[in-house]
């Protein structure tokens, strides 16, 4: 995927999320989410942590070459261990607790993603970074994983606050391609799903009917495990 396409998807999805969360009532911030044990406030805190790894990665030395793709990033290893998950939970809660109120948290999220986007736009297309898990990745591929964070958790937030999903077309296309390959959009349309429905089903957030499961198997679709 081209850097400009990935940046377009990241910026559009983050902008939509900021706009959607800006006018939440304070009571809505404590609603539970499907990402147990986080509530709405803590889930946004997690998303901020996920994006805010970028400045430090860009400050670090660039590995000589990338060996991990966006799809490979989601392999099941120690990054999904109980210890890592517990630390992930605590980091999100700590970040969310730093903001006095929900509006302050949204403002900080807005600053975090815009700062990350501005820094990334200055980097060459062949820039390689090292993730906190030790993966040498093209910056462009790592940014695809940040689109995953903002888009998929955006669906979780929308469900928690009972809003219609705000998934953008550019992010939906990118995640469909990541999960299903270049012909992904064609398969999704054939199944009769919109992009938000596809992502909910592909990530286990919405169950599939027996008929849908059979059709997925006939099509040879294999979901990419996102943890």
KEKE-3310 file (N, C-alpha, C; in steps of 0.2 Angstrom, whole numbers, plus 5000, padded with zeros to 4 digits):
npx = (5004:5002:5011:5004:4990:4988:4990:4980:4969:4971:4971:4958:4950:4954:4950:4936:4933:4937:4928:4916:4917:4917:4906:4901:4891:4896:4892:4892:4905:4909:4903:4902:4913:4914:4927:4932:4942:4939:4931:4922:4930:4943:4945:4947:4959:4967:4969:4975:4987:4992:4994:5003:5015:5022:5030:5042:5047:5050:5060:5070:5084:5084:5081:5091:5083:5066:5057:5045:5028:5012:5002:5009:5012:5002:5004:5002:5010:5021:5016:5003:5002:4996:5003:5008:4995:4989:4998:4995:4982:4983:4991:4982:4972:4980:4983:4971:4966:4974:4968:4957:4943:4930:4930:4943:4950:4947:4952:4966:4968:4965:4976:4987:4985:4986:4999:5007:5003:5009:5022:5025:5022:5034:5043:5053:5047:5053:5056:5061:5055:5057:5046:5038:5038:5049:5049:5055:5049:5042:5038:5026:5019:5017:5009:4998:4993:4990:4979:4970:4969:4962:4951:4944:4942:4935:4923:4919:4918:4908:4897:4896:4892:4880:4879:4878:4890:4905:4914:4926:4926:4939:4947:4939:4941:4955:4957:4949:4957:4968:4964:4959:4965:4969:4957:4948:4937:4928:4924:4917:4907:4900:4895:4886:4888:4891:4905:4907:4900:4906:4919:4916:4911:4922:4932:4926:4917:4904:4892:4892:4879:4874:4872:4880:4893:4895:4895:4907:4916:4915:4920:4933:4938:4949:4951:4962:4970:4967:4971)
npy = (4994:5011:5025:5038:5034:5026:5036:5044:5036:5034:5048:5052:5043:5045:5058:5057:5050:5058:5069:5062:5059:5070:5077:5069:5065:5066:5055:5045:5042:5032:5021:5003:4993:4982:4978:4971:4974:4987:5003:5016:5028:5022:5014:5024:5029:5018:5018:5030:5027:5018:5025:5034:5028:5031:5043:5040:5029:5034:5043:5034:5023:5018:5001:4991:4984:4980:4966:4962:4962:4971:4962:4951:4957:4954:4941:4927:4928:4932:4945:4944:4938:4934:4943:4953:4958:4962:4973:4981:4984:4991:5002:5009:5013:5021:5031:5036:5041:5053:5064:5077:5077:5070:5078:5084:5073:5069:5081:5079:5066:5071:5079:5070:5061:5070:5075:5063:5060:5071:5070:5058:5061:5067:5058:5047:5037:5024:5022:5013:5006:5001:4992:4992:4979:4974:4972:4974:4985:4992:5009:5013:5001:4999:5010:5005:4996:5005:5011:5000:5000:5012:5011:4999:4999:5010:5006:4998:5009:5016:5006:5005:5018:5019:5024:5026:5017:5026:5022:5026:5026:5025:5019:5008:5001:4999:4990:4979:4975:4971:4961:4952:4952:4958:4955:4957:4967:4963:4950:4954:4962:4952:4944:4952:4961:4977:4987:4990:4980:4968:4970:4969:4956:4949:4951:4945:4952:4952:4939:4926:4919:4902:4901:4911:4907:4895:4900:4908:4898:4891:4901:4901:4909:4916:4922:4935:4934:4945:4945)
npz = (5000:4997:5004:5005:5003:5015:5024:5021:5025:5039:5044:5040:5047:5060:5062:5060:5072:5082:5080:5082:5096:5103:5108:5118:5133:5150:5157:5148:5146:5155:5151:5148:5136:5122:5123:5135:5150:5148:5149:5140:5141:5144:5134:5123:5129:5127:5113:5111:5117:5108:5096:5101:5102:5090:5089:5097:5091:5078:5083:5086:5080:5063:5058:5047:5037:5033:5040:5043:5039:5038:5040:5046:5058:5067:5071:5082:5096:5110:5111:5114:5126:5143:5152:5143:5139:5151:5154:5144:5147:5159:5154:5146:5155:5164:5155:5151:5164:5166:5160:5165:5161:5150:5138:5138:5136:5123:5116:5119:5112:5099:5098:5099:5088:5077:5079:5077:5064:5057:5059:5053:5040:5036:5034:5023:5010:5011:5024:5038:5054:5071:5081:5097:5100:5094:5081:5064:5053:5038:5039:5033:5033:5047:5050:5044:5053:5063:5058:5059:5073:5076:5067:5070:5084:5084:5079:5091:5100:5095:5096:5110:5114:5107:5094:5076:5066:5061:5052:5039:5021:5016:5026:5028:5016:5016:5027:5023:5013:5019:5027:5018:5006:4989:4982:4991:4993:4983:4987:4999:4995:4988:4998:5003:5013:5022:5024:5038:5044:5039:5045:5059:5059:5054:5065:5075:5082:5079:5077:5065:5054:5051:5037:5032:5037:5030:5017:5018:5020:5008:4999:5003:5012:5024:5039:5045:5060:5073:5086)
capx = (5000:5006:5010:4998:4984:4988:4989:4973:4964:4972:4969:4951:4947:4955:4946:4929:4932:4937:4921:4910:4917:4918:4900:4898:4890:4901:4890:4893:4912:4909:4899:4907:4914:4915:4934:4932:4938:4939:4925:4923:4936:4949:4947:4951:4965:4971:4970:4980:4994:4994:4996:5008:5021:5025:5036:5048:5049:5054:5067:5075:5088:5081:5084:5093:5078:5060:5056:5038:5023:5007:4999:5014:5012:4997:5005:5001:5016:5021:5012:4996:5002:4993:5007:5007:4988:4988:5001:4991:4976:4985:4993:4976:4969:4984:4983:4964:4966:4977:4963:4951:4936:4930:4932:4950:4953:4946:4957:4972:4968:4966:4983:4991:4985:4989:5006:5009:5003:5013:5029:5026:5022:5040:5048:5053:5043:5056:5058:5060:5055:5056:5040:5040:5038:5055:5048:5057:5043:5041:5033:5019:5015:5015:5004:4992:4991:4987:4972:4966:4967:4957:4944:4941:4940:4930:4917:4918:4916:4901:4892:4896:4888:4874:4879:4879:4897:4907:4919:4926:4927:4946:4949:4936:4944:4962:4956:4947:4962:4973:4961:4957:4969:4967:4950:4943:4931:4923:4921:4913:4901:4896:4892:4880:4890:4894:4912:4907:4897:4912:4924:4913:4911:4929:4935:4922:4912:4897:4892:4890:4874:4876:4873:4886:4899:4895:4897:4914:4920:4915:4924:4940:4941:4953:4952:4968:4969:4970:4972)
capy = (5000:5018:5029:5043:5030:5024:5042:5047:5032:5036:5054:5052:5039:5048:5064:5055:5048:5064:5072:5058:5058:5077:5079:5064:5067:5063:5048:5041:5040:5026:5015:4997:4992:4975:4977:4971:4977:4994:5007:5021:5032:5018:5012:5029:5029:5013:5021:5036:5024:5014:5030:5038:5024:5033:5048:5037:5025:5039:5045:5028:5021:5014:4995:4990:4982:4977:4959:4960:4965:4973:4955:4947:4960:4951:4934:4925:4927:4935:4951:4943:4934:4937:4948:4959:4961:4966:4979:4985:4987:4996:5008:5013:5016:5026:5037:5039:5045:5059:5069:5078:5075:5067:5083:5085:5067:5070:5086:5076:5062:5075:5082:5064:5058:5075:5075:5057:5061:5076:5067:5052:5064:5070:5053:5045:5031:5018:5022:5007:5008:4995:4992:4990:4971:4972:4970:4979:4986:4999:5014:5013:4995:5000:5014:5001:4993:5010:5012:4995:5002:5017:5009:4993:5001:5015:5002:4997:5015:5017:5002:5007:5024:5018:5028:5023:5017:5031:5020:5029:5022:5024:5014:5001:4998:4996:4984:4974:4972:4968:4955:4947:4952:4962:4954:4957:4970:4959:4945:4957:4964:4946:4941:4957:4965:4983:4987:4989:4973:4964:4971:4966:4948:4946:4952:4941:4956:4950:4932:4924:4914:4896:4902:4915:4903:4891:4904:4910:4892:4890:4906:4900:4915:4914:4929:4937:4935:4952:4945)
capz = (5000:4996:5011:5004:5004:5022:5028:5020:5029:5046:5045:5039:5052:5067:5062:5062:5078:5086:5079:5086:5103:5106:5112:5123:5140:5155:5159:5142:5146:5159:5148:5146:5129:5121:5125:5142:5155:5147:5147:5134:5142:5144:5127:5120:5132:5124:5106:5112:5118:5102:5092:5103:5101:5084:5090:5100:5086:5073:5085:5086:5074:5058:5056:5040:5032:5036:5039:5046:5036:5042:5042:5050:5064:5071:5073:5089:5100:5117:5111:5116:5132:5148:5154:5139:5139:5157:5154:5139:5150:5163:5151:5144:5161:5166:5150:5152:5170:5166:5158:5170:5159:5143:5133:5139:5133:5116:5114:5119:5107:5093:5097:5098:5081:5072:5079:5074:5057:5055:5060:5048:5033:5035:5033:5017:5009:5013:5031:5042:5061:5075:5085:5104:5100:5091:5074:5060:5049:5035:5043:5030:5036:5054:5050:5043:5060:5067:5055:5062:5080:5076:5064:5073:5090:5083:5079:5098:5104:5092:5099:5117:5115:5104:5088:5070:5065:5057:5048:5033:5015:5014:5031:5027:5010:5018:5032:5019:5009:5024:5030:5013:5000:4984:4980:4997:4992:4979:4992:5004:4991:4986:5004:5005:5019:5021:5027:5045:5046:5038:5050:5065:5059:5054:5071:5080:5086:5077:5075:5058:5054:5048:5030:5031:5039:5025:5011:5019:5019:5001:4996:5005:5016:5031:5043:5049:5068:5076:5094)
cpx = (5004:5005:5005:4991:4983:4987:4982:4968:4965:4970:4961:4947:4948:4951:4939:4928:4932:4930:4916:4911:4917:4912:4897:4897:4895:4899:4892:4901:4913:4906:4904:4907:4914:4923:4935:4940:4937:4932:4927:4930:4942:4951:4950:4958:4970:4973:4975:4987:4996:4996:5003:5015:5026:5031:5042:5051:5053:5060:5072:5079:5083:5084:5086:5088:5072:5059:5049:5033:5017:5003:5003:5014:5008:4998:5004:5007:5016:5017:5005:4996:4998:4997:5007:5000:4987:4992:4998:4985:4978:4988:4987:4973:4973:4983:4976:4963:4969:4973:4958:4944:4936:4932:4939:4953:4953:4951:4964:4973:4969:4973:4988:4991:4988:4996:5010:5009:5008:5020:5030:5026:5029:5045:5048:5049:5046:5059:5056:5060:5055:5051:5042:5040:5045:5054:5051:5052:5044:5036:5026:5015:5013:5009:4997:4989:4988:4980:4968:4964:4961:4950:4941:4938:4935:4923:4915:4915:4909:4896:4891:4891:4882:4874:4880:4887:4899:4913:4920:4928:4934:4949:4946:4939:4951:4961:4954:4952:4967:4971:4960:4961:4966:4960:4945:4937:4926:4920:4916:4906:4897:4893:4886:4882:4892:4901:4912:4905:4903:4917:4922:4913:4918:4933:4931:4918:4905:4897:4890:4884:4877:4877:4879:4893:4900:4898:4905:4918:4921:4920:4932:4943:4944:4954:4959:4967:4972:4971:4966)
cpy = (5006:5022:5034:5040:5028:5031:5045:5043:5034:5043:5055:5049:5042:5055:5063:5053:5054:5068:5069:5058:5065:5079:5074:5067:5064:5056:5043:5038:5034:5020:5009:4996:4984:4973:4976:4970:4985:4997:5012:5025:5028:5016:5017:5030:5024:5015:5026:5032:5021:5019:5033:5034:5027:5038:5045:5033:5029:5042:5040:5027:5017:5007:4995:4988:4980:4970:4957:4965:4967:4966:4951:4950:4957:4943:4933:4923:4930:4942:4950:4938:4938:4943:4954:4962:4964:4972:4984:4988:4992:5003:5012:5016:5022:5032:5040:5043:5051:5065:5070:5076:5072:5072:5084:5079:5067:5075:5083:5070:5065:5077:5076:5062:5063:5075:5069:5058:5066:5074:5062:5055:5066:5064:5050:5038:5024:5018:5016:5009:5001:4996:4990:4982:4969:4971:4976:4980:4993:5003:5014:5007:4996:5005:5010:4998:4999:5012:5006:4997:5007:5015:5004:4995:5007:5012:5000:5003:5016:5013:5004:5013:5025:5023:5024:5023:5023:5029:5023:5024:5020:5019:5008:4997:4995:4990:4978:4970:4969:4961:4949:4947:4957:4961:4954:4961:4967:4954:4948:4959:4957:4943:4946:4961:4972:4982:4986:4982:4968:4964:4968:4959:4946:4947:4949:4946:4955:4943:4931:4919:4908:4897:4906:4911:4898:4894:4906:4904:4890:4895:4905:4905:4913:4921:4929:4938:4941:4951:4944)
cpz = (5000:5003:5010:5005:5012:5026:5027:5024:5036:5048:5045:5045:5059:5067:5063:5069:5083:5086:5083:5093:5107:5110:5116:5130:5144:5157:5154:5143:5150:5157:5147:5139:5128:5122:5132:5145:5154:5146:5142:5135:5142:5137:5123:5122:5128:5117:5106:5113:5112:5097:5094:5104:5095:5085:5092:5095:5080:5076:5086:5079:5069:5057:5049:5035:5036:5035:5041:5042:5041:5044:5047:5057:5069:5072:5081:5093:5107:5117:5114:5122:5137:5151:5150:5139:5145:5157:5149:5142:5155:5160:5149:5150:5164:5162:5151:5158:5170:5164:5163:5168:5152:5137:5132:5135:5126:5113:5114:5113:5100:5092:5096:5091:5076:5073:5076:5066:5054:5054:5054:5041:5031:5033:5026:5016:5011:5020:5035:5050:5065:5080:5092:5105:5097:5084:5069:5054:5045:5039:5040:5033:5043:5054:5048:5049:5064:5064:5058:5069:5080:5073:5068:5080:5090:5082:5087:5101:5101:5095:5106:5118:5111:5098:5082:5069:5060:5053:5041:5027:5015:5020:5030:5021:5012:5022:5028:5015:5013:5026:5024:5007:4995:4982:4985:4996:4988:4983:4996:5001:4990:4992:5006:5011:5017:5025:5035:5047:5045:5043:5057:5065:5058:5060:5077:5085:5085:5075:5068:5058:5051:5041:5028:5032:5033:5018:5012:5018:5012:4997:4998:5009:5023:5034:5045:5056:5070:5084:5098)
residu = (UNK:UNK:UNK:UNK:UNK:UNK:UNK:UNK:UNK:UNK:UNK:UNK:UNK:UNK:UNK:UNK:UNK:UNK:UNK:UNK:UNK:UNK:UNK:UNK:UNK:UNK:UNK:UNK:UNK:UNK:UNK:UNK:UNK:UNK:UNK:UNK:UNK:UNK:UNK:UNK:UNK:UNK:UNK:UNK:UNK:UNK:UNK:UNK:UNK:UNK:UNK:UNK:UNK:UNK:UNK:UNK:UNK:UNK:UNK:UNK:UNK:UNK:UNK:UNK:UNK:UNK:UNK:UNK:UNK:UNK:UNK:UNK:UNK:UNK:UNK:UNK:UNK:UNK:UNK:UNK:UNK:UNK:UNK:UNK:UNK:UNK:UNK:UNK:UNK:UNK:UNK:UNK:UNK:UNK:UNK:UNK:UNK:UNK:UNK:UNK:UNK:UNK:UNK:UNK:UNK:UNK:UNK:UNK:UNK:UNK:UNK:UNK:UNK:UNK:UNK:UNK:UNK:UNK:UNK:UNK:UNK:UNK:UNK:UNK:UNK:UNK:UNK:UNK:UNK:UNK:UNK:UNK:UNK:UNK:UNK:UNK:UNK:UNK:UNK:UNK:UNK:UNK:UNK:UNK:UNK:UNK:UNK:UNK:UNK:UNK:UNK:UNK:UNK:UNK:UNK:UNK:UNK:UNK:UNK:UNK:UNK:UNK:UNK:UNK:UNK:UNK:UNK:UNK:UNK:UNK:UNK:UNK:UNK:UNK:UNK:UNK:UNK:UNK:UNK:UNK:UNK:UNK:UNK:UNK:UNK:UNK:UNK:UNK:UNK:UNK:UNK:UNK:UNK:UNK:UNK:UNK:UNK:UNK:UNK:UNK:UNK:UNK:UNK:UNK:UNK:UNK:UNK:UNK:UNK:UNK:UNK:UNK:UNK:UNK:UNK:UNK:UNK:UNK:UNK:UNK:UNK:UNK:UNK:UNK:UNK:UNK:UNK)
# end
